[in-house]
Amino acid sequence: MSAEFFRSIKLALSVEQYRQLPRNAAFKYELIDGETWLTPRPRWYHAVIDLKTFDVPAGAGEDFLLRPLEPADWDELPRLFAAAFRTVQPFGSLDEDDRLGAARHCLERTRSGSDGPLIGQACFVAQARAEQHACGVVLLTLVRDVDLTDPDERCLWGEPPPADAVERRLGLPHLTWIFVGPWHAGSGIGSALLARAVGELLNLGFERLASTFLLGNESSTLWHWRNGFRLLAHPYSTRELRRRWRG
Ligand SMILES: CC(C)(COP(=O)(O)OP(=O)(O)OC[C@H]1O[C@@H](n2cnc3c(N)ncnc32)[C@H](O)[C@@H]1OP(=O)(O)O)[C@@H](O)C(=O)NCCC(=O)NCCS
């Protein structure tokens, strides 16, 4: 998760400029005593795909090599992460050094198992045929298989799961990070990485893949939608809470 990297933003704007300011759904906008305040109000949504019926959109990423993630890739990934998220909140509002630090922090969490055990077989790197460097990556971890619409449930493990949790399928695969370098975005690489990951998850015997995205990250939202993810109710949706109270 990226909640810790959100910062409040204060701007000196006239009332008219405040009115014209484009909005991002992850922030609350207020004009207080002549100062404009953008206060973080991030909301994450979960989505799932049923792997057996997964169908990747045609024309995904033919110009790129996809290969399994290797240990040496971890050194290179923070720069790619920082570039991919340079306009995506909360990382887009950090300066370059802090963004790279945040990238290292997030990826170290994933590598070390804090986001759940890494499903190494289903993590893939994309490389442009003419280049040596990674231009995209998908990282999957295993989270607890809980009701993701329940506000009282936590999908991260409280206690470390058994070492063979992935082999025994003791949880739910989660798309923890996917990112593509800005020069290569929109070419089908993200979709191709997802398709390879889905293939491996099916080989491992999994049936569903969950993902989480931030409201306000439109490209991620559309990407999930376009690739067949089904949006789940937000845990604090009024309808969902009413349904639970009645139930
Ligand atoms: C989201 C991301 C991984 C998508 O990868 P990608 O290789 O650029 O996406 P694809 O080419 O596979 O796009 C598939 C679909 O996603 C949507 N999409 C992707 N990028 C988009 C953008 N910038 N604006 C609008 N829609 C976009 C489109 O619907 C597209 O379908 P189409 O090509 O038929 O129109 C990539 O843009 C990225 O790295 N973004 C920044 C990091 C991020 O937000 N990651 C997701 C959260 S972990």
The ligand as an SDF file (V2000), in Angstrom:
LIG
                    3D

 48 50  0  0  0  0  0  0  0  0999 V2000
   -1.5750    0.8300  -15.5860 C   0  0  0  0  0  0  0  0  0  0  0  0
   -0.4380    0.2840  -16.4490 C   0  0  0  0  0  0  0  0  0  0  0  0
    0.2740   -0.8610  -15.7140 C   0  0  0  0  0  0  0  0  0  0  0  0
   -1.0380   -0.2790  -17.7300 C   0  0  0  0  0  0  0  0  0  0  0  0
   -0.0270   -0.8970  -18.5030 O   0  0  0  0  0  0  0  0  0  0  0  0
    0.0370   -0.5820  -20.0640 P   0  0  0  0  0  0  0  0  0  0  0  0
    1.0210   -1.5050  -20.7000 O   0  0  0  0  0  0  0  0  0  0  0  0
    0.2940    0.8670  -20.2380 O   0  0  0  0  0  0  0  0  0  0  0  0
   -1.4480   -0.9140  -20.4820 O   0  0  0  0  0  0  0  0  0  0  0  0
   -1.9830   -1.7010  -21.7980 P   0  0  0  0  0  0  0  0  0  0  0  0
   -1.3130   -1.1740  -23.0150 O   0  0  0  0  0  0  0  0  0  0  0  0
   -1.9300   -3.1490  -21.5070 O   0  0  0  0  0  0  0  0  0  0  0  0
   -3.4790   -1.1190  -21.7700 O   0  0  0  0  0  0  0  0  0  0  0  0
   -4.6400   -1.8930  -21.6970 C   0  0  0  0  0  0  0  0  0  0  0  0
   -5.8080   -0.9840  -21.4060 C   0  0  0  0  0  0  0  0  0  0  0  0
   -5.5840   -0.2050  -20.2140 O   0  0  0  0  0  0  0  0  0  0  0  0
   -6.1720    1.1050  -20.3490 C   0  0  0  0  0  0  0  0  0  0  0  0
   -5.1000    2.1040  -20.2240 N   0  0  0  0  0  0  0  0  0  0  0  0
   -3.7900    1.8830  -20.0660 C   0  0  0  0  0  0  0  0  0  0  0  0
   -3.1190    3.0550  -19.9390 N   0  0  0  0  0  0  0  0  0  0  0  0
   -4.0360    4.0270  -20.0210 C   0  0  0  0  0  0  0  0  0  0  0  0
   -3.9750    5.4620  -19.9460 C   0  0  0  0  0  0  0  0  0  0  0  0
   -2.8240    6.1230  -19.7400 N   0  0  0  0  0  0  0  0  0  0  0  0
   -5.1180    6.1490  -20.0540 N   0  0  0  0  0  0  0  0  0  0  0  0
   -6.2890    5.5160  -20.2380 C   0  0  0  0  0  0  0  0  0  0  0  0
   -6.4000    4.1390  -20.3240 N   0  0  0  0  0  0  0  0  0  0  0  0
   -5.2990    3.4300  -20.2020 C   0  0  0  0  0  0  0  0  0  0  0  0
   -6.8270    1.1420  -21.7090 C   0  0  0  0  0  0  0  0  0  0  0  0
   -8.1810    0.7910  -21.5470 O   0  0  0  0  0  0  0  0  0  0  0  0
   -6.0960    0.0450  -22.4690 C   0  0  0  0  0  0  0  0  0  0  0  0
   -6.8980   -0.5740  -23.4300 O   0  0  0  0  0  0  0  0  0  0  0  0
   -6.8180   -0.1520  -24.9950 P   0  0  0  0  0  0  0  0  0  0  0  0
   -5.3620   -0.1680  -25.3690 O   0  0  0  0  0  0  0  0  0  0  0  0
   -7.6040   -1.1750  -25.7080 O   0  0  0  0  0  0  0  0  0  0  0  0
   -7.3800    1.2290  -25.0370 O   0  0  0  0  0  0  0  0  0  0  0  0
    0.5950    1.3770  -16.8120 C   0  0  0  0  0  0  0  0  0  0  0  0
   -0.0650    2.4130  -17.4910 O   0  0  0  0  0  0  0  0  0  0  0  0
    1.3420    1.9360  -15.6190 C   0  0  0  0  0  0  0  0  0  0  0  0
    2.4440    1.4970  -15.3250 O   0  0  0  0  0  0  0  0  0  0  0  0
    0.7900    2.9410  -14.9000 N   0  0  0  0  0  0  0  0  0  0  0  0
    1.4530    3.5690  -13.7680 C   0  0  0  0  0  0  0  0  0  0  0  0
    1.5830    2.6180  -12.6050 C   0  0  0  0  0  0  0  0  0  0  0  0
    0.2210    2.1660  -12.1180 C   0  0  0  0  0  0  0  0  0  0  0  0
   -0.6820    2.9570  -11.8990 O   0  0  0  0  0  0  0  0  0  0  0  0
    0.0810    0.8300  -11.9300 N   0  0  0  0  0  0  0  0  0  0  0  0
   -1.1840    0.2370  -11.4940 C   0  0  0  0  0  0  0  0  0  0  0  0
   -1.3230    0.1980  -10.0200 C   0  0  0  0  0  0  0  0  0  0  0  0
   -0.2290   -0.9880   -9.2620 S   0  0  0  0  0  0  0  0  0  0  0  0
  1  2  1  0
  2  3  1  0
  2  4  1  0
  2 36  1  0
  4  5  1  0
  5  6  1  0
  6  7  2  0
  6  8  1  0
  6  9  1  0
  9 10  1  0
 10 11  2  0
 10 12  1  0
 10 13  1  0
 13 14  1  0
 14 15  1  0
 15 16  1  0
 15 30  1  0
 16 17  1  0
 17 18  1  0
 17 28  1  0
 18 19  1  0
 18 27  1  0
 19 20  2  0
 20 21  1  0
 21 22  1  0
 21 27  2  0
 22 23  1  0
 22 24  2  0
 24 25  1  0
 25 26  2  0
 26 27  1  0
 28 29  1  0
 28 30  1  0
 30 31  1  0
 31 32  1  0
 32 33  2  0
 32 34  1  0
 32 35  1  0
 36 37  1  0
 36 38  1  0
 38 39  2  0
 38 40  1  0
 40 41  1  0
 41 42  1  0
 42 43  1  0
 43 44  2  0
 43 45  1  0
 45 46  1  0
 46 47  1  0
 47 48  1  0
M  END
$$$$
